[in-house]
Amino acid sequence: MRSIGIWIVPFMLLASCGTQKAPENTTNAAENEANAAESVNQAATVAALPPAQRDGVFFRAIRDAGLPCQDIKASEKLPSEGKAMEWRAQCEDGRWHLISISPDGTAIVASRPD
């Protein structure tokens, strides 16, 4: 009897879920949200962050690139050409990394080999 109760409850829950009419123009709403997200310049958003948060973005980009870094000690914005914004970030080991962030938020990290 106990196993029957276990199976009845999920079916009762499913039966109690009524069918809902899908909102109209869902494709248009999704497209509008996607277009709005694309219009935000992620590089400018990073540039507007307070220094500690911006260094956190740089730290994450460096680590995601597979490079060793335990802490960002210094960072500075570089003059950049085009739409991407570029910064230099120095890790605790003294190594500098060039970080280029495009308007879509893609970060490219370049470092000098030892």
Backbone as a chain_set.jsonl record, in Angstrom:
{"seq": "MRSIGIWIVPFMLLASCGTQKAPENTTNAAENEANAAESVNQAATVAALPPAQRDGVFFRAIRDAGLPCQDIKASEKLPSEGKAMEWRAQCEDGRWHLISISPDGTAIVASRPD", "coords": {"N": [[0.821, -1.191, 0.0], [1.944, 1.191, 0.68], [3.781, 1.778, -1.406], [2.037, 2.36, -3.477], [0.959, 4.787, -2.707], [3.156, 6.431, -3.044], [3.362, 6.611, -5.791], [0.951, 7.719, -6.519], [0.842, 10.344, -5.56], [2.69, 11.962, -7.197], [1.311, 11.817, -9.656], [-1.095, 13.01, -8.987], [-0.216, 15.573, -8.484], [0.641, 16.33, -11.02], [-1.781, 16.206, -12.361], [-3.109, 18.287, -11.173], [-1.936, 20.465, -12.229], [-2.842, 22.871, -14.304], [-3.468, 23.52, -17.772], [-1.802, 26.091, -19.345], [-2.221, 28.943, -21.306], [0.103, 29.803, -23.701], [2.025, 32.784, -23.679], [1.408, 35.263, -26.119], [3.414, 36.25, -28.914], [5.922, 35.402, -27.972], [8.333, 34.862, -29.21], [9.029, 37.347, -30.276], [9.362, 38.797, -27.906], [11.508, 37.438, -26.753], [13.457, 37.932, -28.681], [13.629, 40.707, -28.469], [14.669, 40.958, -25.87], [17.152, 39.72, -26.251], [18.303, 41.467, -28.124], [18.423, 43.786, -26.564], [20.237, 42.981, -24.615], [22.513, 42.673, -26.174], [23.027, 45.265, -26.891], [24.219, 46.449, -24.738], [27.278, 47.642, -23.813], [29.718, 45.698, -22.807], [32.424, 46.054, -22.252], [32.563, 48.753, -21.579], [31.001, 48.641, -19.317], [32.645, 47.151, -17.595], [34.746, 48.975, -17.401], [33.518, 50.967, -15.947], [33.284, 49.934, -13.427], [34.048, 49.875, -9.87], [37.504, 50.069, -8.797], [38.372, 47.718, -7.298], [36.443, 45.775, -7.919], [36.715, 45.701, -10.679], [39.341, 44.752, -10.86], [38.799, 42.217, -9.914], [37.404, 41.149, -12.077], [39.487, 41.109, -13.916], [41.22, 39.317, -12.632], [39.673, 36.968, -12.734], [39.565, 36.606, -15.52], [42.273, 36.178, -16.132], [42.807, 33.851, -14.654], [40.932, 32.132, -15.856], [42.12, 31.918, -18.305], [44.015, 30.113, -17.795], [46.326, 30.862, -16.545], [48.749, 31.406, -13.945], [47.837, 33.129, -11.036], [47.374, 34.799, -8.062], [46.478, 37.096, -6.938], [45.515, 40.403, -7.838], [47.679, 43.003, -8.097], [48.067, 45.497, -9.233], [46.556, 47.603, -11.705], [45.915, 49.074, -14.895], [44.409, 51.238, -17.267], [44.809, 51.093, -20.746], [45.57, 53.016, -23.715], [43.374, 52.355, -26.331], [42.627, 50.948, -29.515], [39.892, 50.858, -31.736], [36.849, 49.099, -30.826], [37.224, 47.486, -28.605], [38.356, 47.493, -25.21], [41.381, 47.997, -23.426], [43.499, 46.794, -20.83], [46.221, 46.709, -18.478], [47.251, 44.325, -16.178], [48.701, 43.488, -13.106], [49.913, 40.658, -11.488], [50.394, 39.113, -8.225], [52.864, 37.9, -8.392], [54.398, 39.559, -9.881], [54.171, 39.507, -12.622], [52.954, 40.931, -15.625], [49.891, 41.225, -17.388], [48.151, 41.55, -20.42], [44.925, 42.577, -21.004], [42.201, 42.401, -23.029], [39.021, 43.552, -23.601], [36.147, 43.001, -25.338], [33.231, 44.682, -26.754], [31.148, 42.825, -26.514], [31.779, 41.44, -24.263], [33.713, 39.501, -24.327], [36.801, 38.401, -23.19], [40.237, 38.699, -23.818], [43.3, 37.453, -22.974], [46.663, 38.241, -22.875], [49.993, 37.264, -22.401], [53.455, 37.556, -21.607], [55.759, 35.043, -22.392], [57.89, 33.202, -20.131]], "CA": [[0.0, 0.0, 0.0], [2.805, 2.361, 0.774], [4.339, 2.102, -2.715], [0.973, 2.945, -4.289], [0.859, 6.19, -2.316], [4.287, 7.156, -3.605], [3.094, 6.864, -7.202], [-0.267, 8.501, -6.695], [1.095, 11.76, -5.277], [3.181, 12.699, -8.368], [0.266, 11.926, -10.681], [-2.069, 13.998, -8.526], [0.384, 16.886, -8.69], [0.595, 16.62, -12.451], [-3.178, 16.43, -12.753], [-3.563, 19.573, -10.665], [-1.341, 21.523, -13.052], [-3.705, 23.184, -15.439], [-2.773, 23.967, -18.966], [-1.796, 27.545, -19.449], [-2.028, 29.429, -22.658], [1.405, 30.44, -23.864], [1.876, 34.195, -24.044], [1.598, 35.528, -27.536], [4.617, 36.984, -29.304], [7.068, 35.035, -27.151], [9.535, 34.983, -30.036], [9.379, 38.766, -30.337], [9.851, 39.209, -26.59], [12.846, 36.865, -26.596], [14.351, 38.664, -29.577], [13.834, 42.036, -27.89], [15.585, 40.815, -24.74], [18.474, 39.428, -26.796], [18.818, 42.709, -28.708], [18.741, 44.706, -25.474], [21.464, 42.498, -23.984], [23.621, 42.923, -27.082], [23.302, 46.691, -27.006], [25.007, 46.876, -23.591], [28.709, 47.522, -24.065], [30.285, 45.063, -21.622], [33.728, 46.654, -21.969], [32.286, 49.999, -20.862], [30.501, 48.247, -18.001], [33.828, 46.802, -16.798], [35.488, 50.219, -17.158], [32.794, 51.775, -14.961], [33.299, 49.281, -12.116], [35.059, 50.338, -8.916], [38.77, 49.374, -9.054], [38.458, 46.383, -6.699], [35.601, 44.865, -8.702], [37.34, 45.585, -11.998], [40.469, 43.832, -10.679], [38.209, 40.892, -9.802], [37.131, 40.714, -13.451], [40.786, 40.792, -14.514], [41.681, 38.093, -11.973], [38.913, 35.844, -13.286], [39.981, 36.42, -16.915], [43.62, 35.602, -16.114], [42.687, 32.459, -14.185], [40.215, 31.371, -16.881], [43.065, 31.69, -19.396], [44.925, 29.066, -17.357], [47.567, 31.46, -16.081], [48.811, 31.489, -12.489], [47.655, 34.449, -10.426], [46.682, 34.679, -6.781], [45.922, 38.395, -6.555], [45.875, 41.524, -8.718], [48.338, 44.043, -7.298], [47.928, 46.791, -9.903], [45.969, 47.557, -13.043], [45.806, 50.392, -15.516], [43.785, 51.257, -18.59], [45.713, 51.47, -21.829], [44.879, 53.556, -24.886], [43.01, 51.232, -27.197], [42.071, 51.255, -30.829], [38.712, 50.051, -32.006], [35.8, 49.065, -29.81], [37.679, 46.769, -27.416], [39.119, 48.269, -24.24], [42.523, 47.217, -22.974], [44.097, 47.098, -19.536], [47.328, 45.9, -17.988], [47.035, 43.914, -14.789], [49.876, 42.836, -12.536], [49.619, 39.69, -10.439], [51.263, 39.198, -7.049], [54.2, 37.405, -8.742], [55.074, 40.61, -10.632], [53.913, 39.386, -14.06], [51.921, 41.78, -16.205], [49.059, 40.591, -18.402], [47.34, 42.456, -21.216], [43.553, 42.082, -21.07], [41.384, 43.143, -23.986], [37.617, 43.181, -23.444], [35.35, 43.5, -26.452], [31.911, 45.147, -26.325], [30.255, 41.711, -26.172], [32.214, 40.876, -23.002], [34.772, 38.518, -24.508], [38.095, 38.869, -22.701], [41.412, 38.03, -24.357], [44.444, 37.705, -22.098], [47.958, 37.982, -23.493], [51.089, 37.356, -21.436], [54.777, 37.239, -22.144], [56.292, 33.794, -21.834], [59.119, 33.38, -19.335]], "C": [[0.869, 1.26, 0.0], [3.379, 2.749, -0.594], [3.294, 2.703, -3.638], [0.846, 4.429, -3.986], [1.974, 7.024, -2.906], [4.03, 7.505, -5.06], [1.88, 7.743, -7.425], [0.006, 9.989, -6.521], [1.657, 12.494, -6.501], [2.131, 12.857, -9.455], [-0.796, 12.937, -10.272], [-1.52, 15.407, -8.732], [0.363, 17.283, -10.156], [-0.825, 16.93, -12.91], [-3.657, 17.799, -12.294], [-2.966, 20.742, -11.446], [-2.239, 21.75, -14.254], [-2.877, 23.574, -16.638], [-2.889, 25.48, -19.035], [-1.542, 27.918, -20.892], [-0.689, 30.159, -22.718], [1.198, 31.901, -24.237], [2.17, 34.384, -25.523], [2.85, 36.363, -27.744], [5.814, 36.652, -28.422], [8.362, 35.146, -27.937], [9.974, 36.436, -30.097], [9.934, 39.251, -29.001], [11.261, 38.686, -26.367], [13.85, 37.597, -27.473], [14.641, 40.053, -29.027], [14.796, 41.984, -26.722], [17.001, 40.558, -25.228], [19.093, 40.684, -27.398], [19.205, 43.711, -27.638], [20.038, 44.291, -24.8], [22.674, 42.787, -24.86], [23.983, 44.399, -27.136], [24.11, 47.219, -25.821], [26.477, 46.62, -23.908], [29.363, 46.99, -22.795], [31.653, 45.641, -21.269], [33.544, 47.96, -21.197], [31.765, 49.71, -19.455], [31.666, 47.897, -17.081], [34.607, 48.068, -16.447], [34.83, 51.059, -16.068], [32.801, 51.156, -13.56], [34.29, 49.96, -11.175], [36.34, 49.507, -9.096], [38.846, 47.948, -8.488], [37.62, 45.372, -7.485], [36.184, 44.647, -10.097], [38.536, 44.628, -11.916], [39.978, 42.399, -10.502], [37.877, 40.314, -11.167], [38.444, 40.306, -14.121], [41.342, 39.491, -13.942], [40.994, 36.874, -12.587], [39.327, 35.563, -14.728], [41.351, 35.752, -16.983], [43.561, 34.137, -15.703], [41.971, 31.592, -15.22], [41.104, 31.081, -18.093], [44.097, 30.621, -19.026], [46.261, 29.579, -16.859], [47.577, 31.547, -14.556], [48.671, 32.937, -12.019], [46.868, 34.249, -9.138], [45.999, 35.977, -6.368], [46.369, 39.436, -7.575], [46.44, 42.624, -7.826], [48.175, 45.429, -7.911], [47.249, 46.571, -11.25], [45.859, 48.966, -13.575], [45.19, 50.246, -16.892], [44.81, 51.734, -19.595], [44.917, 52.144, -22.934], [44.578, 52.397, -25.831], [42.415, 51.741, -28.494], [40.866, 50.364, -31.055], [37.744, 50.072, -30.829], [36.221, 48.357, -28.546], [38.459, 47.715, -26.509], [40.22, 47.387, -23.688], [43.059, 47.746, -21.653], [45.338, 46.247, -19.351], [47.029, 45.58, -16.543], [48.269, 43.163, -14.315], [49.446, 41.911, -11.407], [50.646, 39.826, -9.319], [52.682, 38.721, -7.355], [54.987, 38.399, -9.598], [54.834, 40.556, -12.137], [52.759, 40.293, -14.473], [51.184, 41.004, -17.288], [48.268, 41.682, -19.114], [45.958, 41.833, -21.359], [42.761, 42.997, -21.99], [39.948, 42.644, -23.86], [36.817, 43.845, -24.556], [33.976, 43.941, -25.953], [30.954, 44.015, -25.944], [30.682, 41.002, -24.887], [33.289, 39.82, -23.118], [36.093, 39.128, -24.059], [39.202, 38.029, -23.321], [42.587, 38.449, -23.479], [45.705, 37.321, -22.839], [49.035, 38.197, -22.436], [52.396, 37.027, -22.135], [55.244, 35.924, -21.556], [57.582, 34.083, -21.06], [60.345, 33.083, -20.143]], "O": [[0.528, 2.265, -0.625], [3.456, 3.937, -0.908], [3.645, 3.494, -4.514], [0.65, 5.239, -4.892], [1.773, 8.193, -3.235], [4.431, 8.573, -5.522], [1.801, 8.443, -8.435], [-0.542, 10.809, -7.258], [1.151, 13.567, -6.83], [2.057, 13.899, -10.105], [-1.337, 13.645, -11.121], [-2.254, 16.322, -9.105], [0.098, 18.438, -10.492], [-1.04, 17.809, -13.745], [-4.509, 18.41, -12.939], [-3.438, 21.874, -11.337], [-2.362, 20.883, -15.12], [-1.704, 23.923, -16.507], [-3.954, 26.053, -18.806], [-0.751, 27.288, -21.594], [-0.395, 31.019, -21.889], [0.304, 32.226, -25.019], [3.059, 33.749, -26.09], [3.283, 37.091, -26.85], [6.638, 37.525, -28.148], [9.395, 35.496, -27.367], [11.164, 36.729, -29.981], [10.881, 40.037, -28.974], [12.117, 39.404, -25.85], [14.976, 37.852, -27.047], [15.773, 40.528, -29.109], [15.649, 42.859, -26.583], [17.953, 41.115, -24.683], [20.281, 40.941, -27.204], [20.205, 44.415, -27.78], [20.854, 45.143, -24.447], [23.746, 43.11, -24.348], [25.135, 44.743, -27.402], [24.637, 48.33, -25.889], [26.861, 45.497, -24.235], [29.543, 47.726, -21.825], [32.002, 45.707, -20.091], [34.295, 48.237, -20.261], [32.057, 50.45, -18.516], [31.68, 48.299, -15.918], [35.075, 48.216, -15.318], [35.514, 51.783, -15.345], [32.364, 51.798, -12.604], [35.266, 50.557, -11.63], [36.261, 48.35, -9.508], [39.352, 47.055, -9.168], [38.05, 44.236, -7.689], [36.147, 43.536, -10.626], [38.723, 43.791, -12.799], [40.668, 41.459, -10.898], [38.049, 39.116, -11.392], [38.508, 39.286, -14.808], [41.873, 38.661, -14.68], [41.642, 35.88, -12.916], [39.43, 34.402, -15.122], [41.566, 34.858, -17.801], [44.191, 33.284, -16.329], [42.358, 30.445, -15.439], [40.872, 30.115, -18.82], [44.948, 30.264, -19.841], [47.225, 28.82, -16.761], [46.528, 31.742, -13.941], [49.314, 33.842, -12.549], [45.82, 33.603, -9.134], [45.07, 35.974, -5.561], [47.474, 39.354, -8.112], [45.768, 43.112, -6.918], [48.148, 46.427, -7.191], [47.353, 45.503, -11.851], [45.727, 49.927, -12.818], [45.418, 49.259, -17.591], [45.579, 52.658, -19.332], [43.724, 51.882, -23.086], [45.442, 51.56, -26.091], [41.795, 52.803, -28.558], [40.844, 49.221, -30.597], [37.811, 50.94, -29.959], [35.632, 48.598, -27.493], [39.138, 48.626, -26.983], [40.032, 46.185, -23.502], [43.075, 48.949, -21.391], [45.492, 45.202, -19.983], [46.607, 46.445, -15.774], [48.812, 42.316, -15.024], [48.721, 42.309, -10.495], [51.631, 40.554, -9.443], [53.616, 39.099, -6.648], [56.117, 38.114, -9.998], [55.25, 41.463, -12.858], [51.746, 40.408, -13.783], [51.788, 40.218, -18.017], [47.778, 42.62, -18.484], [45.834, 40.686, -21.788], [42.662, 44.203, -21.762], [39.689, 41.448, -23.998], [36.807, 45.067, -24.701], [33.595, 43.601, -24.833], [30.046, 44.221, -25.138], [30.018, 40.057, -24.461], [33.738, 39.289, -22.102], [36.464, 40.222, -24.485], [39.12, 36.801, -23.349], [42.834, 39.637, -23.269], [45.814, 36.215, -23.369], [49.004, 39.169, -21.681], [52.422, 36.306, -23.132], [55.137, 35.711, -20.348], [58.266, 35.076, -21.308], [61.461, 33.182, -19.632]]}, "num_chains": 1, "name": "protein.A"}
